[in-house]
Amino acid sequence: MKAKLLVTLAAVFALAGCSKLTKENYELLEMGMSQEEVEAIIGDADNCGNMMGTTACTWGEQDSKFIKVVFMGDKAVTFSYEGLK
C-alpha cells in the first residue's frame, strides 16, 4: 500500500501545475483510501458533511464539474464525478 501511495503521490506532483479535478486524477482514487490519501491526489475538499456514520466530501461545484467521495470510518466507499475531462 505504501508503494502504491508513493506512485500516486509522484503522479500528483507531476500534475501539480494542472487542475486537480481531472478524469486522470479521479481514476487514481481507490476504495479504502483515507481522506488524507484522497486529498493528496485532488486537494482539500470544498465541502464535507456527515450523515449516519458517513462523511460525504465534494471537490468542485456540483452544478458544473465535481468529484464526490463518501467515506465510512475514514475509508473511501463510493466515488462519483461529473463534467471531468
Secondary structure as the mmCIF struct_conf table of DSSP 4:
data_model
#
loop_
_struct_conf.conf_type_id
_struct_conf.id
_struct_conf.beg_label_comp_id
_struct_conf.beg_label_asym_id
_struct_conf.beg_label_seq_id
_struct_conf.end_label_comp_id
_struct_conf.end_label_asym_id
_struct_conf.end_label_seq_id
HELX_RH_AL_P HELX_RH_AL_P1 LYS A 2 ALA A 14
TURN_TY1_P TURN_TY1_P1 LEU A 15 GLY A 17
BEND BEND1 CYS A 18 CYS A 18
BEND BEND2 LYS A 20 LYS A 20
BEND BEND3 THR A 22 THR A 22
HELX_RH_AL_P HELX_RH_AL_P2 LYS A 23 LEU A 28
TURN_TY1_P TURN_TY1_P2 MET A 31 GLY A 32
HELX_RH_AL_P HELX_RH_AL_P3 GLN A 35 ILE A 42
BEND BEND4 ASP A 44 ASP A 44
BEND BEND5 ASP A 46 ASP A 46
STRN STRN1 ASN A 47 MET A 51
TURN_TY1_P TURN_TY1_P3 MET A 52 GLY A 53
STRN STRN2 THR A 54 GLY A 60
TURN_TY1_P TURN_TY1_P4 GLN A 62 ASP A 63
BEND BEND6 SER A 64 LYS A 65
STRN STRN3 PHE A 66 MET A 72
TURN_TY1_P TURN_TY1_P5 GLY A 73 ASP A 74
STRN STRN4 LYS A 75 GLU A 82
BEND BEND7 GLY A 83 GLY A 83
#
